[in-house]
Amino acid sequence: MAGHFWRWEPKLKMIGLRFSNVMDPEDYARFPDFDADPRQRRWNLWAYIDGRDGAQAVRLALAHNATGVDTFVIANADTVMSRRSADLAAEFYPGVPVTRELDEHETMLSIEKARRVLGYQPKFTWRTAAPA
């Protein structure tokens, strides 16, 4: 629908932000419990987005100097798990090809386009947050 509106009015800027599971620092205390059963968080590839980084993405999208329609995945750079991302992918998605090496806890939701186009860079992670 956004594409149709843009064709009618090419000066429009319409940006879709596809947020992962939004979490606040108060939620981080539960994250170590996810390790007990990785299937609980498999539904979104063990991803999350800190609400403060979500706000950063909104600010960047509003400031983005472009017209047209574009969408971006917004997630943190890491996962909610202590296990390696590559190990999770191999165990839970054995038939899915991995096209590049994953960093230890790297998100499997690609945020590369948001980084490249909007300048998005997650700043907050549960791994370094002070205990609540």
KOLMARLUM-802199 format. One line per field, with one value per residue: residue number from 0; residue in one letter; x, y, z of N, C-alpha, C, CB in turn. Coordinates in steps of 0.001 Angstrom, whole numbers, plus 524288, in hexadecimal, padded with zeros to 5 digits. Glycine has a CB too. Layout:
BEGIN
num = c(NUM,...);
residuo = c(A,...);
n_X = c(X,...);
n_Y = c(Y,...);
n_Z = c(Z,...);
ca_X = c(X,...);
ca_Y = c(Y,...);
ca_Z = c(Z,...);
c_X = c(X,...);
c_Y = c(Y,...);
c_Z = c(Z,...);
cb_X = c(X,...);
cb_Y = c(Y,...);
cb_Z = c(Z,...);
This chain:
BEGIN
num = c(0,1,2,3,4,5,6,7,8,9,10,11,12,13,14,15,16,17,18,19,20,21,22,23,24,25,26,27,28,29,30,31,32,33,34,35,36,37,38,39,40,41,42,43,44,45,46,47,48,49,50,51,52,53,54,55,56,57,58,59,60,61,62,63,64,65,66,67,68,69,70,71,72,73,74,75,76,77,78,79,80,81,82,83,84,85,86,87,88,89,90,91,92,93,94,95,96,97,98,99,100,101,102,103,104,105,106,107,108,109,110,111,112,113,114,115,116,117,118,119,120,121,122,123,124,125,126,127,128,129,130,131);
residuo = c(M,A,G,H,F,W,R,W,E,P,K,L,K,M,I,G,L,R,F,S,N,V,M,D,P,E,D,Y,A,R,F,P,D,F,D,A,D,P,R,Q,R,R,W,N,L,W,A,Y,I,D,G,R,D,G,A,Q,A,V,R,L,A,L,A,H,N,A,T,G,V,D,T,F,V,I,A,N,A,D,T,V,M,S,R,R,S,A,D,L,A,A,E,F,Y,P,G,V,P,V,T,R,E,L,D,E,H,E,T,M,L,S,I,E,K,A,R,R,V,L,G,Y,Q,P,K,F,T,W,R,T,A,A,P,A);
n_X = c(80334,8079D,80E9E,807B8,8032C,80C28,80E5E,80655,808E7,81481,81B6D,81AA3,81F74,8205F,82292,8246B,8260F,82A30,828FC,82FAC,82D19,829AB,830B1,832E8,83C7C,839BC,8360A,83E99,84298,83D88,841D3,84A89,844FC,84085,8476E,84595,83DAC,83E8E,8370D,82EC2,830D5,832A2,82BBB,82DC4,837D8,83E50,83FA1,83F3D,83B7A,8407C,838F1,83CAC,843D5,83CD2,8377F,83FA4,84044,836BD,8383B,840AA,83BD2,83430,83A96,83F91,84352,83C96,83420,8290E,8265E,82A51,82F28,833A1,83A48,83A66,841FE,84943,8574C,85A9E,85669,84C5E,850BB,85A52,85F8C,86703,863F7,8654F,86515,85AD4,85541,85883,85480,8497A,84610,8497A,8497A,84A77,85205,85D6C,86228,86ADF,87540,8714E,87264,87582,86C2B,8657B,85A76,850A4,849C1,84A79,8504A,855E7,85307,84DC3,85600,85CCE,856CA,850D8,857AB,856C0,85A6B,85A99,85B2E,8599F,859FD,8561B,85E1E,86588,8600E,85CEB,85973,84BF6);
n_Y = c(7FB6A,804BD,80667,8085D,811DE,8180F,81826,81E6E,827A2,82B85,83122,82DC1,827C6,81B89,81325,806A7,8007C,7F4ED,7EF99,7E77E,7DF37,7E7A2,7EBDC,7F007,7F53E,7F0F9,7E74B,7E133,7DAD3,7D15B,7CCA4,7C524,7BC2A,7B8C4,7B22E,7A834,7A3A3,7A4B8,7A45E,7AA88,7B4B4,7B40D,7B734,7C145,7C0C3,7C1CB,7CC3D,7D9CA,7E6FE,7F1BB,7FB26,8055F,80584,803A3,80D21,8135D,80FAC,8133C,81E21,81F37,81BBD,8236F,82C07,8293B,82CAF,82B5A,82738,81F45,81175,8092C,7FE70,7F964,7F05C,7F023,7ED44,7E8C7,7E790,7DE62,7D1D6,7CC3D,7C402,7BBC5,7B44D,7B197,7B805,7B2DE,7A873,7A792,7A963,7A0B6,7985D,79A37,79D15,795C0,79399,79CF6,7A547,7ABDE,7B7C0,7BD85,7BEE6,7BF67,7C884,7C669,7C7E7,7CC58,7D2DB,7CC61,7D12F,7D963,7E564,7EB74,7F1EC,7FA29,7FE1F,8014D,8084C,80EF3,81115,80C05,806C6,7FDF0,800F3,7FD42,7F1F7,7E604,7E07F,7E6CD,7ECC0,7F28D,7EAF8,7E9F4);
n_Z = c(80000,8030B,7FAEC,7F2B2,7F609,7F5D4,7EB20,7E7C4,7ECA8,7EB85,7F1E5,7FBC5,8078E,80C50,81620,81AD4,826B8,82B56,83677,83F70,84A92,85416,85EE0,86C0B,8751C,87EE1,87C43,87A4B,88234,8814B,8789E,87964,87C32,87306,86E52,87212,86C2F,85FD7,8580B,85AF1,857B0,84D68,845B6,84229,83EEF,847B5,8497B,84DB4,85110,85734,85D6E,85D88,85567,84D93,84D98,84A05,83FB0,83BB0,83C59,83543,82C00,82A96,828D5,81FE0,81364,80941,7FEDE,7FBC1,7FDB9,807CB,80F60,81BA3,823AE,8312F,83B50,8468D,846A5,84ABC,8500F,85888,85D60,863E5,85EA1,852FB,84706,83D5E,84091,8444E,83AFB,83516,83B07,83BDA,83205,829E1,81EF8,819FC,81278,816D1,8139F,815F2,81F53,82C85,836E0,8447F,84B3D,8443D,83EBE,8373E,83125,826F8,8284A,8221E,8198A,81E7E,82431,81C20,815CE,81C84,8247C,82DB0,839DE,84367,850ED,85AD2,862DC,8688B,86CB3,87167,87831,88469,88F86,8931E);
ca_X = c(80000,80B20,8109F,8039A,802E2,810D3,80DD7,802C9,80B78,81A04,81E71,819F0,82349,81DAB,82667,8226E,829EA,8286B,82B7A,82FD7,82A74,82B8F,831D5,834FB,84090,8376B,83526,84387,84383,83B3D,84483,84D6B,84145,83F42,84B18,84386,83A92,83F13,83254,82B4A,8320E,833D2,827E1,83003,83D7C,840E8,840CF,83C6E,83D25,84012,8356F,83FB0,845D8,8384C,836AE,843CB,83EC8,83287,83AB0,843AC,83827,831CC,83E96,841A3,8420F,83B66,82E9A,827F8,824AE,82E87,82E42,83863,839E4,83CD8,8430E,84E65,85B74,85B64,851B0,84B0C,852E3,85FDD,861C7,868C9,85FF8,8662E,86348,85519,85382,85977,85103,843EA,844FD,84DC4,8496C,84ACA,85782,85F7D,86511,86FC2,87668,86EB5,87553,873F2,866AE,86346,85509,84FC8,84675,84E4A,84FA2,859E2,850D0,84CD4,85B29,85EF6,85393,84F26,85BC1,85513,85E38,858B1,85ECB,85863,859B4,85534,862FD,8688D,85C79,85D5C,85501,84799);
ca_Y = c(80000,80944,80728,80AE3,81758,81ABF,8191B,822E4,82C43,829F2,8340C,82B3B,8242C,817B0,80F63,802A0,7FE4C,7EFC7,7EEDB,7E276,7DF35,7EC2E,7EAC5,7F43C,7F337,7EDD7,7E20A,7DE73,7D6F0,7CC63,7CA8F,7C043,7B7C6,7B6F9,7AE04,7A31B,7A176,7A84D,7A445,7AECC,7B99A,7B2BF,7B9C4,7C5E6,7BFC5,7C35F,7D1D4,7DD9A,7EC5D,7F516,7FF78,80A2F,80515,80454,812CB,81542,80E62,816D3,82347,81EE7,81B56,82894,82F98,82739,8303F,8284F,82685,819EA,80D9B,805A9,7FBA9,7F7E4,7ED05,7F2B4,7E992,7E986,7E4E6,7D94A,7CECD,7CB9F,7BF04,7BB34,7B0C1,7B3FD,7B868,7AEBA,7A386,7A7B9,7A8B8,79B45,794CD,79B1E,79DD4,792C8,79390,7A248,7A6B6,7B09C,7BA0E,7BFD7,7BD8E,7C2AB,7C9A1,7C2F2,7C88B,7CFED,7D226,7C9EB,7D4C9,7DCF6,7EAFF,7EDF8,7F624,7FE95,8005D,803C0,80C8F,812A0,8120B,80978,80386,7FCFF,802A9,7FAC5,7EC4D,7E397,7DE13,7EA84,7EFC8,7F1BC,7E7EA,7ED1F);
ca_Z = c(80000,80339,7F5A2,7EF93,7F7A4,7F3FB,7E579,7E71B,7EEC7,7EBC9,7F5C9,800DD,809D5,80F90,81813,81E50,82A4F,82D1E,83B87,84212,84FA2,856F9,8645C,86F4D,87896,88318,87A32,8797A,88652,87F7F,8740D,87A47,87C78,86DB9,86CEA,873AB,867E9,85B67,854BC,85C97,854F7,847F2,84258,83FA2,83E68,84C88,8490D,850E6,8503E,85BCD,85C2A,85C8A,85012,84A32,84D2B,8468A,83A50,83A2A,83B60,83061,827A1,829D1,826D8,81AE6,80F22,8048C,7FDA6,7FA26,80192,80951,81442,81E5A,8284A,835A5,83F8D,848E0,843CD,84D20,85129,85E0D,85F09,86521,85ABB,84E17,842F1,8397E,842E1,8444B,83590,83376,83DD4,83B11,82C76,8277D,81943,817F5,811A8,81943,80F3E,817C9,824BE,83064,83BA6,848CC,84CC0,84059,83D42,8322A,82E31,824B3,82927,81ED7,81661,82206,82558,81765,813B6,82091,8285C,83289,83C94,848BE,85502,85FC8,862B5,86DA1,86E80,8748B,87B6C,88A08,8918C,8952E);
c_X = c(8036C,80D4C,80CB1,8032C,80785,81083,80A22,8056A,81149,81D61,81E01,81EB1,8202B,8219B,823B0,826E0,827A6,82B6A,82B5E,82CCF,82CBC,82C12,833E9,83919,83E70,83688,83A1F,844A4,84178,83E74,8479C,849DC,83FE7,842CE,848F5,84067,83AAE,83A45,82E92,82C18,83363,83062,829F3,835FB,84096,8425F,83D8F,83E32,83C5F,83CC2,83844,8421D,8416C,8371E,83ACC,8424E,83A72,834CB,83DA7,84016,8359C,835A9,840AB,83FB3,84159,83592,82DE7,82669,82948,82D28,83379,8370E,83CE9,83D39,8483C,85265,85C72,8562E,850AA,84DBA,858AC,86292,8633D,86464,86086,8644C,85D56,852F4,85419,855A8,84B53,84254,8491A,84DDC,84A06,85084,858E1,8633D,86A1E,8707C,873BB,87268,872E2,86E2A,863C2,85D8A,854AD,84BAF,84A20,84CCC,85373,857AF,84FCD,851F8,85D22,85BEA,85241,85381,85A6D,8596F,85C3F,85CDC,85E1B,857FF,858E4,85A43,86636,8651C,85D63,858AB,850E8,84717);
c_Y = c(804E6,80A73,809C9,810AA,81A6C,81BD9,81DAB,827FB,82B12,82CF4,831A9,8280D,82095,81385,80BA6,80087,7F93B,7EE6B,7E927,7E30F,7E397,7EAD3,7EFAE,7F1F8,7EFD7,7E82C,7DEC3,7DA41,7D18E,7C9D3,7C58B,7BB6E,7B5A6,7B27C,7A89A,7A07F,7A53C,7A864,7A8B2,7B3C1,7B8C0,7B5D1,7BEB7,7C58F,7C1F4,7C929,7D503,7E304,7EF4B,7F9C4,80487,80A17,80572,80A16,8153C,8144C,811F9,81C36,82351,81EA8,8209C,82C71,82DFE,82A93,82D26,8288F,820DF,81685,80A08,8031D,7F9CA,7F444,7EFBD,7EEBE,7EB07,7E660,7DF6D,7D68E,7CEB2,7C6DE,7BF5A,7B7B1,7B3BC,7B3EA,7B407,7A972,7A33F,7A6CF,7A314,79783,79563,79BF1,79AEF,792DF,798E7,7A3C3,7ABCC,7B2F8,7BCBF,7BE50,7C16D,7C3AF,7C691,7C33F,7CC24,7CEB7,7CF91,7CCE9,7D8F2,7E2AA,7EE1D,7F285,7FAF4,80134,80391,808A0,810AB,8142A,80FAF,80623,802B3,7FE5F,7FFAD,7F4E0,7EA3B,7E175,7E1A8,7EDD2,7EE8F,7EE97,7EB6E,7EC83);
c_Z = c(80000,7FDD4,7F218,7F0FA,7F591,7EE1B,7E466,7E8D0,7EFA9,7EFB2,7FB3E,80277,80D6B,81114,81BD5,8219D,82C75,83215,83D2F,84730,85307,85CC6,866FF,872EA,87D0E,88166,87A05,87D94,884B7,87B30,8751D,87A98,87712,86C09,86E27,86F54,86347,857D7,85613,85954,84F3C,8441F,83FC4,83F67,842FC,84C95,84CEA,84F2D,8555A,85A3A,85AF6,8571F,84C1A,8495E,8499E,840D6,83857,838EF,83636,82BA0,82680,82765,82180,81661,80A17,8038E,7FBF1,7FEBD,802C0,80E7C,8167B,822E2,82CA6,83A1A,84206,845DC,845F0,84E06,85705,86074,8607F,86126,855CD,84A07,83EF1,83B87,842FD,83ECE,833D3,8360C,83C48,83566,8293E,82187,816CA,8173B,81477,8154D,810D4,81D81,8286B,834F2,8401F,84A37,848FE,83F35,837EE,82EFD,82C06,825A3,825CB,81BA5,819CC,8237B,820B8,815D2,817D7,8245A,82DA9,834CF,84225,84CC9,85A19,85F14,86838,86FEF,871FC,8781A,88132,88BEA,893E5,89B05);
cb_X = c(7FC55,80FA0,81235,7FE48,802A4,815B2,80BD9,7FDB6,808CD,81C5E,81CA2,81529,827DA,818D8,82B10,81FCA,82B52,8293D,828D2,835A7,82B08,827D5,835CD,83090,843A0,8323A,832D4,847ED,840E6,835B1,8481C,85092,83C47,83FB9,8503C,8401F,834D7,843D0,82F83,82C2D,83691,8331B,82312,82E5B,83F84,845BE,83FCE,83D71,83A0E,8459F,831BB,843FD,848D6,8338D,836D5,84912,83D07,82E58,83E71,84746,833EF,82FC5,8430C,84003,84660,83D40,82CB1,82CAC,81FDD,833CA,82A7D,83B5B,83C15,839AE,84325,84E64,86074,85E5C,85233,84528,85229,86092,85DEC,86DAD,8604A,86C01,86575,85321,85696,85F13,85188,84246,844EA,84D7B,84481,84801,858A9,8624C,861B0,86FBF,87C62,8699A,87562,8771C,86650,8666F,85228,84E13,841EF,84ED3,85068,85C4D,84BAE,849F0,85F1E,85EF8,84E8D,84AAE,85CAB,8503A,863CF,85706,85E1B,85346,85EAE,8512B,8663D,86BB2,856BD,85DBD,856D3,84273);
cb_Y = c(7FFF5,80851,80200,80822,817C5,81780,81425,82208,82E0A,82A7F,839B2,827BE,8272E,8153D,81237,7FE2F,8023E,7EB7B,7F237,7E099,7D9C6,7F0EA,7E63F,7F6F6,7F7B6,7F045,7E262,7E24E,7D8AD,7CD49,7CEA0,7C0B5,7B97A,7BB82,7AECF,7A3B1,7A066,7A6D6,79F08,7B008,7BC56,7ACDD,7BB11,7CAE3,7C220,7C01A,7D3C1,7DCB7,7EF02,7F6D6,8005A,80AE5,7FFEF,80192,81563,8128D,808AC,8173E,824B8,81A1C,81739,82AB8,82FE9,8216E,83471,82288,82A74,81797,80A6A,8089A,7F700,7FCC0,7E752,7F7AC,7E3CD,7E7F4,7E817,7D9D6,7C92C,7CB29,7BB09,7B8FF,7AC57,7B11D,7BDB7,7AE68,7A2E7,7ACFE,7AC52,799A8,795A4,79FB3,7A3BE,78D43,7912F,7A633,7A73E,7AF70,7BDE3,7C5F3,7BD7F,7C013,7CF9D,7C431,7CAB3,7CFAA,7D761,7C436,7D745,7DBF0,7EC57,7E9F7,7F454,7FCC4,7FC03,7FFDA,80A5D,8104A,817DD,8061A,80614,7F73F,80868,7FCF5,7E9F3,7DF37,7DC6D,7EE0E,7EEA4,7F707,7E3F4,7EB9C);
cb_Z = c(804AE,80717,7F34F,7F06E,7FD98,7F537,7E2AC,7EA3F,7F3FB,7E68F,7F5ED,800C6,80CE9,80CA6,81ACE,81B38,82ED6,828C9,83FA5,84310,85266,85635,864DF,8727B,87AD7,884DB,874C9,8796C,88B73,87D8A,871EF,87F46,87F42,869D6,86FBA,8787F,869B2,8583C,8554D,8625D,857A5,84708,84575,8428F,83955,84D58,84373,856EB,84BAA,85DE4,86092,860B0,84F5C,84C7D,8529E,847D1,839F5,83E90,83FE1,83075,828CC,82F09,82AAB,81A0E,80E7A,80519,7F94D,7F773,7FF93,809B4,8136B,82051,82734,8375D,83D88,84EB0,84408,85245,84F01,85EB4,85AC5,86AA9,8596C,84BF4,84034,8380A,8486E,8466D,831E6,834C4,84397,83E28,82B09,82942,81767,81BAD,80BCE,81EB8,80C78,8171B,825B4,83253,83CE1,84D88,8524E,83B4B,83D40,832E3,831B4,81EDC,82EF5,81B2E,813B2,82700,826B1,812E1,8116C,82399,828F1,83192,83C87,84966,85603,8620A,8603D,86D27,869DE,87102,879E4,88CFC,8959F,8928E);
